[in-house]
Amino acid sequence: MSALNGRRLAFLALLALAACGGAGGAPEGTAAATGAAEARALGIIGGVQRALGGLRSDDAVSAPRTIPGGFTPEAVAAEPGAYRLVQVNALGLNEAARVIQDNGGDETLALQSGPTAAYESGILTATRGFGDDLMAFDAPGLLQALRAGGGQVARRMELLDSQDQISIATFACTVTAAGQEDVNLGIRTVSLRRLDENCRGERVIFDNIYWLDGEGRIVASRQYVSPTVAYLRSNRL
Amino acid sequence: MAPRPHLLLAASAAALLAGGALAQQDRGVSYTFYGTPGLLEMPSAVSASEGALAGTVAGFGGQLRTSFTFQVTPRFSATFRYGNIRDYQGNGEAFYDRSFDLRYRFNDEGDWMPSVALGLQDFLGTGIYSGEYVVATKTLGDSVRVTAGLGWGRLGSYGGFDNPLGLLDPSFDTRPDVFDEGGDTGGLPGVEAWFRGDAALFGGVEWAATDRLTVKVEYSSDDAYATLDGTPLFDRASPLNFGAVWRPLPGIQLQGAWMYGTTLAFGATVQVNANDRPFWSGLDAPPQPVAIRPEALRAALTWDRAALPEASLRDRLARALRAEGVVLDALEVTDRAARVRYTNTRFRSEAQALGRVARILTRELPPSVETLTLEPAQRGVPLSAVSFARSDLERLENEPGGTAAILQAARIEGAAPDGALVPVPDPRPRLSWGVRPYVALTTFDGDQPVKLSLGLQADASYRLADGLVLSGVVRQELLDTTRVEPEEITDPDVPVVRRNAALYGQDGPSITRLQLAWYGRTGREVFTRVTAGYLETQYAGLSTEVLWAPPRSRWALGAELSYVRQRDWENLLGFRDYEVLTGLASLYWDLGNGFQTQVDAGRYLAGDWGATLAVDRRFENGWRVGAYATLTDIPFEQFGEGSFDKGIRLSVPVDAILGRPTRRALTTTLSSLNRDGGARLEVEGRLYDVVRGGLYPDLEDSWGRFWR
């Protein structure tokens, strides 16, 4: 944990500097804490910033983001096909998501807490708002391999590096069938066909899991995003 | 929908850990008491990782040194140093010294081959630290590092022998005292002295006992610790120094040593790296996804204005853009094309704002519109025009290679005249204001070269029209570090235009700025600025500027002409009787590979004629580290200490630190001395800084953020 402490201290120093320079704007969400130490650190940062940032009328524009439909039980009940359950263990996320754009099979989900994830026929192609985002990920032939019950696929992933440049990683992936499983989709449990995808790149190895229904549709999956976000699990209701 | 706290917290925690992992790369590099990578006093051939910026404060034997070392390229580093030697002049007065070092490493270490570097220490200062060296370093196993070198000048002052270079040319045998001959003002490269006079061997061993602790032993060839009249600063009983460096936290090094058998030394180094961004791509809220038009609608050739009236389209667009921190300035929509002029108030990268606006347009515009022209504006002036085919945006979102492909497909040119654009009222209040504490660093001449002051600042600005803004800043100093009452400096030879900086606004409130600024264009690629009023703390008047910046080129040309009058010490509305017409022509040139140069030539504040050369390392993520030097027709002797104006500057983007999008940056300039030759007017909002974000080189640098 020393690395963590070190960065926090260095950040506090930098933030103090930032505030001196008039950076303004306290970081959002310093109250409701899950990680007490982190919350405290962010709380101090926010306090220092507020004190040094002073008072300021807003000279930038903003407006709240809304997710059409919302997440009320009525909305979900009215249109269950538009909702998903999403889980990211590394970020402590376990919540609902809604399809906010459907481009004929290419869907973008918005999580209730904000970030989005794009899927192409159930295969994760991009995320936004997670910090260490997946900029793009292709999967030529993956859906066919899943439906065929196995196969080899070459995939190309793009991330954004610290200099705002696209960095590319390639993966050799093997899809293997892993039998039939009962999968809990939150409000019901169904029996689905499980397929495992093992991907090997130069620096990273990951294992994706897909659960397909009888029509060859991906109903649930656990797919790799990036080194810090790790896996994004999502399923239809 | 704002991301919930726990997500941000978890992400921050992960960011902190990842940042720690990155910093590990530099664990093998430690810094000398001179603030350069090396042993204790002696340099080594080790380089920090590219982009590393290290600040070191170190003291022993009555000296205090504050150094900044920047690893400009993987092999080239530069150091700027403030030195302070207590009682140097013998009359109880300390000596303040500024010095610059350069080092170049020729090769990477091989299996057997050590890395070899050549360095110049204090090659531009008053010369008290001047020395040159060639040094070799070899790492043995994973914890021992051995360094040996040959030094000249200060590094050849102990155990010296006849210069081996004397075999090539006898003129190498003696080291001329160039700094004394130069009238003791320093600041000039002592080329005639380089690698001349006696040479001596130095060296040492570093042993990394643990990941956090490194023990060092060195043999120092430096025996020049003395005051002006030659009195030793401390007793020197041995050439051997023993020390240890401890890294309690990543990026922080604490070093202690027993020096020359008689004295203790301490140093602390803080290291950051421009390539180390703790929040990866940032915690920016996600963009709206592209909406792809169904095939049937795509064929539409006209816009059904009954279904979507122009006014409601404008309102919907303005609202959607506002969520991205973007102000819709003006809009023109025809059946097949749309032209959108907007001001990005949130993102450092105009490329990112372009991407967000473009995506919103795919969601809001009638399906018949195929050509989208986006005009990013700042201060009421469009910077450029970037056009996309809507179907390209539909095709390339979330596609590997989509970032490069959309740049390839975009057309970037100067924004057209307003034409049929319909202005949209700005939703922001005309008046904006703020009150906050400030910390100011003033560098000047005299007994105390640096003044740190603390106070309260209020600012306000009122937008009279697009591009026309009245603004002001008032400060009240509450505390400062000045120990002596500054006295007015007068000089018969050179007008005192900057040296009296310490006298301004000492007591009462001071108006640091009160001005009316107007920004405009006289063509697609020519920008203009007129600023009138109290332009800065020390000068008031009229400043005009014109800039020719073709959006696709790597250069821009500018000219600034100002007539200013020196302000009164009281810093309210009064004046002193010094007036000057000052003006500079500027060439801005993006050299590629992250380097940018700027050449200014003309008449400076003291009426002196000359030119400034500045070179900056500009990182794509917004970090900027640079150096500048100004030569004017004021003779070096009249300029005084330092001989000519020079310094370093640093700008750190706040979004990189906070992980949240903001256009703010922390910018600071450290001049070696604040004197009168080569002094420039400090006018706010120079055109190139305002415009460059919308030009191709900047757009390309951060184009990776287009789809972010």
Interface residues (C-beta under 8 A of the other chain):
Chain A: S2 A3 L4 N5 G6 R7 R8 L9 A10 F11 A13 L14 L15 L17 A18 C20 G21 G22 A23 G24 G25 P27 E28 G29 T30 A31 A32 A33 T34 G35 E38 A39 L42 A51 L52 G53 G54 L55 R56 S57 D58 D59 A60 V61 S62 A63 P64 R65 T66 I67 A90 L91 G92 L93 I100 Q101 N103 G104 D106 T108 A110 Q112 S113 G114 P115 T116 A118 E120 T125 A126 R128 G129 F130 G131 D132 D133 M135 A136 F137 D138 R156 M157 E158 L159 L160 D161 S162 Q163 D164 Q165 I166 I168 S226 P227 T228
Chain B: M1 A2 P3 R4 P5 H6 L7 L8 L9 A10 A11 S12 A13 A14 A15 L16 L17 A18 G19 G20 A21 A23 P248 L249 P250 G251 I252 V270 V272 N275 D276 R277 P278 F279 W280 S281 G282 L283 D284 A285 P286 P287 Q288 P289 V290 A291 I292 P294 R319 R322 A323 G325 V326 V327 T345 R346 S349 E394 E397 N398 E399 P400 G401 G402 T403 A404 P427 R428 P429 L431 S432 W433 G434 V435 R436 P437 Y438 V439 S461 F619 E620 N621 V654 I657 L658 G659 R660 T662 R664 A665 L666 T667 D701 S702 W703 G704 R705 W707 R708
